[in-house]
Amino acid sequence: MGHVNEDGTCHFYANGNLRQNISIIPHKETVIVHCSNSLQYFSSDFGLWDVALQLE
């Protein structure tokens, strides 16, 4: 899936089986991968996008 941000940049993300996730942020030249093997929900206090927002 893709998303256009308010500043005109975009990012892409995919959600996989057992909470595996990937976020691609081209304008920050960043790929974040979360590998998991659990059906347990991880809290919204930790989100890949929140991590990406901390990057400069």
PDB file of N, CA, C and O in Angstrom:
ATOM      1  N   MET A   1       0.842  -1.164   0.000  1.00  0.00           N
ATOM      2  CA  MET A   1       0.000   0.000   0.000  1.00  0.00           C
ATOM      3  C   MET A   1       0.895   1.236   0.000  1.00  0.00           C
ATOM      4  O   MET A   1       2.039   1.186   0.452  1.00  0.00           O
ATOM      5  N   GLY A   2       0.389   2.292  -0.486  1.00  0.00           N
ATOM      6  CA  GLY A   2       1.127   3.540  -0.517  1.00  0.00           C
ATOM      7  C   GLY A   2       0.337   4.649   0.139  1.00  0.00           C
ATOM      8  O   GLY A   2      -0.881   4.562   0.293  1.00  0.00           O
ATOM      9  N   HIS A   3       1.042   5.681   0.520  1.00  0.00           N
ATOM     10  CA  HIS A   3       0.402   6.812   1.185  1.00  0.00           C
ATOM     11  C   HIS A   3       1.161   8.085   0.811  1.00  0.00           C
ATOM     12  O   HIS A   3       2.390   8.116   0.869  1.00  0.00           O
ATOM     13  N   VAL A   4       0.431   9.128   0.428  1.00  0.00           N
ATOM     14  CA  VAL A   4       1.045  10.421   0.152  1.00  0.00           C
ATOM     15  C   VAL A   4       0.916  11.274   1.415  1.00  0.00           C
ATOM     16  O   VAL A   4      -0.179  11.459   1.945  1.00  0.00           O
ATOM     17  N   ASN A   5       2.043  11.782   1.880  1.00  0.00           N
ATOM     18  CA  ASN A   5       2.071  12.602   3.090  1.00  0.00           C
ATOM     19  C   ASN A   5       1.660  14.037   2.781  1.00  0.00           C
ATOM     20  O   ASN A   5       1.600  14.434   1.617  1.00  0.00           O
ATOM     21  N   GLU A   6       1.381  14.802   3.812  1.00  0.00           N
ATOM     22  CA  GLU A   6       0.963  16.196   3.652  1.00  0.00           C
ATOM     23  C   GLU A   6       2.002  17.039   2.924  1.00  0.00           C
ATOM     24  O   GLU A   6       1.648  18.000   2.242  1.00  0.00           O
ATOM     25  N   ASP A   7       3.284  16.692   3.061  1.00  0.00           N
ATOM     26  CA  ASP A   7       4.344  17.465   2.415  1.00  0.00           C
ATOM     27  C   ASP A   7       4.627  17.007   0.984  1.00  0.00           C
ATOM     28  O   ASP A   7       5.576  17.484   0.364  1.00  0.00           O
ATOM     29  N   GLY A   8       3.819  16.093   0.455  1.00  0.00           N
ATOM     30  CA  GLY A   8       3.970  15.632  -0.915  1.00  0.00           C
ATOM     31  C   GLY A   8       4.865  14.417  -1.079  1.00  0.00           C
ATOM     32  O   GLY A   8       4.901  13.818  -2.154  1.00  0.00           O
ATOM     33  N   THR A   9       5.591  14.042  -0.029  1.00  0.00           N
ATOM     34  CA  THR A   9       6.394  12.829  -0.083  1.00  0.00           C
ATOM     35  C   THR A   9       5.476  11.621   0.069  1.00  0.00           C
ATOM     36  O   THR A   9       4.301  11.766   0.406  1.00  0.00           O
ATOM     37  N   CYS A  10       6.008  10.445  -0.178  1.00  0.00           N
ATOM     38  CA  CYS A  10       5.178   9.247  -0.040  1.00  0.00           C
ATOM     39  C   CYS A  10       5.942   8.166   0.697  1.00  0.00           C
ATOM     40  O   CYS A  10       7.167   8.208   0.804  1.00  0.00           O
ATOM     41  N   HIS A  11       5.200   7.204   1.199  1.00  0.00           N
ATOM     42  CA  HIS A  11       5.804   6.023   1.803  1.00  0.00           C
ATOM     43  C   HIS A  11       4.949   4.815   1.450  1.00  0.00           C
ATOM     44  O   HIS A  11       3.784   4.945   1.075  1.00  0.00           O
ATOM     45  N   PHE A  12       5.545   3.652   1.576  1.00  0.00           N
ATOM     46  CA  PHE A  12       4.878   2.411   1.233  1.00  0.00           C
ATOM     47  C   PHE A  12       5.000   1.449   2.397  1.00  0.00           C
ATOM     48  O   PHE A  12       5.967   1.505   3.157  1.00  0.00           O
ATOM     49  N   TYR A  13       4.027   0.569   2.538  1.00  0.00           N
ATOM     50  CA  TYR A  13       4.069  -0.383   3.639  1.00  0.00           C
ATOM     51  C   TYR A  13       3.305  -1.643   3.266  1.00  0.00           C
ATOM     52  O   TYR A  13       2.433  -1.634   2.397  1.00  0.00           O
ATOM     53  N   ALA A  14       3.652  -2.710   3.938  1.00  0.00           N
ATOM     54  CA  ALA A  14       2.960  -3.978   3.749  1.00  0.00           C
ATOM     55  C   ALA A  14       2.888  -4.685   5.090  1.00  0.00           C
ATOM     56  O   ALA A  14       3.821  -4.630   5.891  1.00  0.00           O
ATOM     57  N   ASN A  15       1.772  -5.346   5.319  1.00  0.00           N
ATOM     58  CA  ASN A  15       1.567  -6.135   6.533  1.00  0.00           C
ATOM     59  C   ASN A  15       1.495  -7.591   6.121  1.00  0.00           C
ATOM     60  O   ASN A  15       0.784  -7.951   5.183  1.00  0.00           O
ATOM     61  N   GLY A  16       2.242  -8.426   6.834  1.00  0.00           N
ATOM     62  CA  GLY A  16       2.279  -9.838   6.484  1.00  0.00           C
ATOM     63  C   GLY A  16       1.711 -10.730   7.573  1.00  0.00           C
ATOM     64  O   GLY A  16       1.142 -10.258   8.558  1.00  0.00           O
ATOM     65  N   ASN A  17       1.875 -11.999   7.379  1.00  0.00           N
ATOM     66  CA  ASN A  17       1.408 -13.011   8.312  1.00  0.00           C
ATOM     67  C   ASN A  17       2.181 -12.928   9.629  1.00  0.00           C
ATOM     68  O   ASN A  17       3.377 -12.637   9.632  1.00  0.00           O
ATOM     69  N   LEU A  18       1.508 -13.178  10.729  1.00  0.00           N
ATOM     70  CA  LEU A  18       2.119 -13.227  12.060  1.00  0.00           C
ATOM     71  C   LEU A  18       2.827 -11.926  12.438  1.00  0.00           C
ATOM     72  O   LEU A  18       3.909 -11.947  13.025  1.00  0.00           O
ATOM     73  N   ARG A  19       2.210 -10.800  12.097  1.00  0.00           N
ATOM     74  CA  ARG A  19       2.685  -9.461  12.483  1.00  0.00           C
ATOM     75  C   ARG A  19       3.998  -9.049  11.821  1.00  0.00           C
ATOM     76  O   ARG A  19       4.739  -8.244  12.384  1.00  0.00           O
ATOM     77  N   GLN A  20       4.296  -9.576  10.656  1.00  0.00           N
ATOM     78  CA  GLN A  20       5.473  -9.122   9.930  1.00  0.00           C
ATOM     79  C   GLN A  20       5.091  -7.874   9.132  1.00  0.00           C
ATOM     80  O   GLN A  20       4.061  -7.853   8.458  1.00  0.00           O
ATOM     81  N   ASN A  21       5.916  -6.847   9.211  1.00  0.00           N
ATOM     82  CA  ASN A  21       5.612  -5.574   8.576  1.00  0.00           C
ATOM     83  C   ASN A  21       6.849  -5.004   7.915  1.00  0.00           C
ATOM     84  O   ASN A  21       7.975  -5.282   8.327  1.00  0.00           O
ATOM     85  N   ILE A  22       6.628  -4.204   6.886  1.00  0.00           N
ATOM     86  CA  ILE A  22       7.723  -3.483   6.232  1.00  0.00           C
ATOM     87  C   ILE A  22       7.225  -2.089   5.885  1.00  0.00           C
ATOM     88  O   ILE A  22       6.093  -1.918   5.432  1.00  0.00           O
ATOM     89  N   SER A  23       8.064  -1.109   6.099  1.00  0.00           N
ATOM     90  CA  SER A  23       7.792   0.275   5.711  1.00  0.00           C
ATOM     91  C   SER A  23       8.955   0.749   4.847  1.00  0.00           C
ATOM     92  O   SER A  23      10.120   0.535   5.184  1.00  0.00           O
ATOM     93  N   ILE A  24       8.626   1.394   3.731  1.00  0.00           N
ATOM     94  CA  ILE A  24       9.637   1.936   2.823  1.00  0.00           C
ATOM     95  C   ILE A  24       9.377   3.430   2.715  1.00  0.00           C
ATOM     96  O   ILE A  24       8.278   3.865   2.369  1.00  0.00           O
ATOM     97  N   ILE A  25      10.419   4.211   3.022  1.00  0.00           N
ATOM     98  CA  ILE A  25      10.293   5.665   3.030  1.00  0.00           C
ATOM     99  C   ILE A  25      11.360   6.215   2.080  1.00  0.00           C
ATOM    100  O   ILE A  25      12.483   6.499   2.497  1.00  0.00           O
ATOM    101  N   PRO A  26      11.002   6.361   0.802  1.00  0.00           N
ATOM    102  CA  PRO A  26      11.996   6.743  -0.206  1.00  0.00           C
ATOM    103  C   PRO A  26      12.718   8.059   0.089  1.00  0.00           C
ATOM    104  O   PRO A  26      13.936   8.131  -0.078  1.00  0.00           O
ATOM    105  N   HIS A  27      12.015   9.082   0.515  1.00  0.00           N
ATOM    106  CA  HIS A  27      12.663  10.384   0.724  1.00  0.00           C
ATOM    107  C   HIS A  27      13.648  10.371   1.892  1.00  0.00           C
ATOM    108  O   HIS A  27      14.479  11.272   2.005  1.00  0.00           O
ATOM    109  N   LYS A  28      13.568   9.365   2.758  1.00  0.00           N
ATOM    110  CA  LYS A  28      14.538   9.210   3.848  1.00  0.00           C
ATOM    111  C   LYS A  28      15.518   8.073   3.562  1.00  0.00           C
ATOM    112  O   LYS A  28      16.349   7.733   4.404  1.00  0.00           O
ATOM    113  N   GLU A  29      15.412   7.486   2.363  1.00  0.00           N
ATOM    114  CA  GLU A  29      16.245   6.350   1.967  1.00  0.00           C
ATOM    115  C   GLU A  29      16.273   5.289   3.063  1.00  0.00           C
ATOM    116  O   GLU A  29      17.336   4.820   3.472  1.00  0.00           O
ATOM    117  N   THR A  30      15.072   4.922   3.530  1.00  0.00           N
ATOM    118  CA  THR A  30      14.947   4.035   4.691  1.00  0.00           C
ATOM    119  C   THR A  30      13.968   2.902   4.421  1.00  0.00           C
ATOM    120  O   THR A  30      12.910   3.092   3.822  1.00  0.00           O
ATOM    121  N   VAL A  31      14.356   1.719   4.881  1.00  0.00           N
ATOM    122  CA  VAL A  31      13.467   0.561   4.896  1.00  0.00           C
ATOM    123  C   VAL A  31      13.478   0.036   6.328  1.00  0.00           C
ATOM    124  O   VAL A  31      14.543  -0.207   6.894  1.00  0.00           O
ATOM    125  N   ILE A  32      12.299  -0.138   6.910  1.00  0.00           N
ATOM    126  CA  ILE A  32      12.177  -0.679   8.265  1.00  0.00           C
ATOM    127  C   ILE A  32      11.399  -1.982   8.173  1.00  0.00           C
ATOM    128  O   ILE A  32      10.306  -2.031   7.609  1.00  0.00           O
ATOM    129  N   VAL A  33      11.977  -3.038   8.736  1.00  0.00           N
ATOM    130  CA  VAL A  33      11.351  -4.358   8.692  1.00  0.00           C
ATOM    131  C   VAL A  33      11.133  -4.835  10.117  1.00  0.00           C
ATOM    132  O   VAL A  33      12.040  -4.779  10.947  1.00  0.00           O
ATOM    133  N   HIS A  34       9.929  -5.303  10.393  1.00  0.00           N
ATOM    134  CA  HIS A  34       9.623  -5.894  11.693  1.00  0.00           C
ATOM    135  C   HIS A  34       9.291  -7.354  11.446  1.00  0.00           C
ATOM    136  O   HIS A  34       8.255  -7.672  10.862  1.00  0.00           O
ATOM    137  N   CYS A  35      10.170  -8.241  11.889  1.00  0.00           N
ATOM    138  CA  CYS A  35       9.959  -9.687  11.736  1.00  0.00           C
ATOM    139  C   CYS A  35       9.405 -10.237  13.044  1.00  0.00           C
ATOM    140  O   CYS A  35       9.928  -9.964  14.124  1.00  0.00           O
ATOM    141  N   SER A  36       8.363 -10.999  12.925  1.00  0.00           N
ATOM    142  CA  SER A  36       7.734 -11.558  14.115  1.00  0.00           C
ATOM    143  C   SER A  36       7.224 -12.948  13.788  1.00  0.00           C
ATOM    144  O   SER A  36       7.101 -13.321  12.621  1.00  0.00           O
ATOM    145  N   ASN A  37       6.935 -13.691  14.808  1.00  0.00           N
ATOM    146  CA  ASN A  37       6.373 -15.020  14.644  1.00  0.00           C
ATOM    147  C   ASN A  37       5.328 -15.228  15.724  1.00  0.00           C
ATOM    148  O   ASN A  37       5.326 -16.239  16.426  1.00  0.00           O
ATOM    149  N   SER A  38       4.435 -14.245  15.843  1.00  0.00           N
ATOM    150  CA  SER A  38       3.469 -14.286  16.925  1.00  0.00           C
ATOM    151  C   SER A  38       2.155 -13.657  16.488  1.00  0.00           C
ATOM    152  O   SER A  38       2.140 -12.685  15.732  1.00  0.00           O
ATOM    153  N   LEU A  39       1.080 -14.207  16.959  1.00  0.00           N
ATOM    154  CA  LEU A  39      -0.225 -13.609  16.731  1.00  0.00           C
ATOM    155  C   LEU A  39      -0.569 -12.580  17.803  1.00  0.00           C
ATOM    156  O   LEU A  39      -1.597 -11.908  17.724  1.00  0.00           O
ATOM    157  N   GLN A  40       0.309 -12.462  18.815  1.00  0.00           N
ATOM    158  CA  GLN A  40       0.074 -11.512  19.895  1.00  0.00           C
ATOM    159  C   GLN A  40       0.176 -10.095  19.357  1.00  0.00           C
ATOM    160  O   GLN A  40       1.116  -9.766  18.634  1.00  0.00           O
ATOM    161  N   TYR A  41      -0.782  -9.267  19.706  1.00  0.00           N
ATOM    162  CA  TYR A  41      -0.815  -7.883  19.244  1.00  0.00           C
ATOM    163  C   TYR A  41       0.275  -7.078  19.931  1.00  0.00           C
ATOM    164  O   TYR A  41       0.440  -7.175  21.147  1.00  0.00           O
ATOM    165  N   PHE A  42       1.026  -6.283  19.171  1.00  0.00           N
ATOM    166  CA  PHE A  42       1.989  -5.393  19.800  1.00  0.00           C
ATOM    167  C   PHE A  42       1.344  -4.029  19.936  1.00  0.00           C
ATOM    168  O   PHE A  42       0.620  -3.590  19.042  1.00  0.00           O
ATOM    169  N   SER A  43       1.596  -3.367  21.031  1.00  0.00           N
ATOM    170  CA  SER A  43       0.868  -2.158  21.390  1.00  0.00           C
ATOM    171  C   SER A  43       1.149  -1.020  20.434  1.00  0.00           C
ATOM    172  O   SER A  43       2.192  -0.983  19.783  1.00  0.00           O
ATOM    173  N   SER A  44       0.210  -0.091  20.354  1.00  0.00           N
ATOM    174  CA  SER A  44       0.368   1.065  19.489  1.00  0.00           C
ATOM    175  C   SER A  44       1.417   2.028  20.028  1.00  0.00           C
ATOM    176  O   SER A  44       1.765   2.999  19.356  1.00  0.00           O
ATOM    177  N   ASP A  45       1.931   1.770  21.241  1.00  0.00           N
ATOM    178  CA  ASP A  45       3.015   2.596  21.766  1.00  0.00           C
ATOM    179  C   ASP A  45       4.286   2.402  20.946  1.00  0.00           C
ATOM    180  O   ASP A  45       5.174   3.255  20.953  1.00  0.00           O
ATOM    181  N   PHE A  46       4.367   1.283  20.242  1.00  0.00           N
ATOM    182  CA  PHE A  46       5.514   1.015  19.381  1.00  0.00           C
ATOM    183  C   PHE A  46       5.002   0.730  17.981  1.00  0.00           C
ATOM    184  O   PHE A  46       4.414  -0.320  17.721  1.00  0.00           O
ATOM    185  N   GLY A  47       5.228   1.660  17.099  1.00  0.00           N
ATOM    186  CA  GLY A  47       4.818   1.470  15.713  1.00  0.00           C
ATOM    187  C   GLY A  47       5.979   1.799  14.791  1.00  0.00           C
ATOM    188  O   GLY A  47       6.793   2.672  15.091  1.00  0.00           O
ATOM    189  N   LEU A  48       6.051   1.099  13.674  1.00  0.00           N
ATOM    190  CA  LEU A  48       7.144   1.357  12.751  1.00  0.00           C
ATOM    191  C   LEU A  48       7.123   2.787  12.241  1.00  0.00           C
ATOM    192  O   LEU A  48       8.174   3.400  12.052  1.00  0.00           O
ATOM    193  N   TRP A  49       5.932   3.315  12.020  1.00  0.00           N
ATOM    194  CA  TRP A  49       5.859   4.678  11.521  1.00  0.00           C
ATOM    195  C   TRP A  49       6.347   5.667  12.575  1.00  0.00           C
ATOM    196  O   TRP A  49       6.978   6.665  12.227  1.00  0.00           O
ATOM    197  N   ASP A  50       6.073   5.417  13.846  1.00  0.00           N
ATOM    198  CA  ASP A  50       6.574   6.277  14.913  1.00  0.00           C
ATOM    199  C   ASP A  50       8.106   6.280  14.940  1.00  0.00           C
ATOM    200  O   ASP A  50       8.725   7.313  15.194  1.00  0.00           O
ATOM    201  N   VAL A  51       8.706   5.125  14.677  1.00  0.00           N
ATOM    202  CA  VAL A  51      10.167   5.042  14.602  1.00  0.00           C
ATOM    203  C   VAL A  51      10.665   5.862  13.412  1.00  0.00           C
ATOM    204  O   VAL A  51      11.627   6.620  13.537  1.00  0.00           O
ATOM    205  N   ALA A  52      10.021   5.712  12.275  1.00  0.00           N
ATOM    206  CA  ALA A  52      10.438   6.423  11.069  1.00  0.00           C
ATOM    207  C   ALA A  52      10.364   7.936  11.256  1.00  0.00           C
ATOM    208  O   ALA A  52      11.207   8.659  10.724  1.00  0.00           O
ATOM    209  N   LEU A  53       9.388   8.423  11.991  1.00  0.00           N
ATOM    210  CA  LEU A  53       9.252   9.855  12.210  1.00  0.00           C
ATOM    211  C   LEU A  53      10.415  10.426  13.025  1.00  0.00           C
ATOM    212  O   LEU A  53      10.681  11.627  12.967  1.00  0.00           O
ATOM    213  N   GLN A  54      11.102   9.576  13.777  1.00  0.00           N
ATOM    214  CA  GLN A  54      12.237  10.029  14.559  1.00  0.00           C
ATOM    215  C   GLN A  54      13.513  10.176  13.734  1.00  0.00           C
ATOM    216  O   GLN A  54      14.486  10.776  14.189  1.00  0.00           O
ATOM    217  N   LEU A  55      13.504   9.630  12.529  1.00  0.00           N
ATOM    218  CA  LEU A  55      14.676   9.690  11.660  1.00  0.00           C
ATOM    219  C   LEU A  55      14.760  11.052  10.981  1.00  0.00           C
ATOM    220  O   LEU A  55      13.736  11.649  10.649  1.00  0.00           O
ATOM    221  N   GLU A  56      15.960  11.534  10.779  1.00  0.00           N
ATOM    222  CA  GLU A  56      16.123  12.805  10.070  1.00  0.00           C
ATOM    223  C   GLU A  56      16.596  12.583   8.673  1.00  0.00           C
ATOM    224  O   GLU A  56      16.789  13.543   7.926  1.00  0.00           O
TER     225      GLU A  56
END
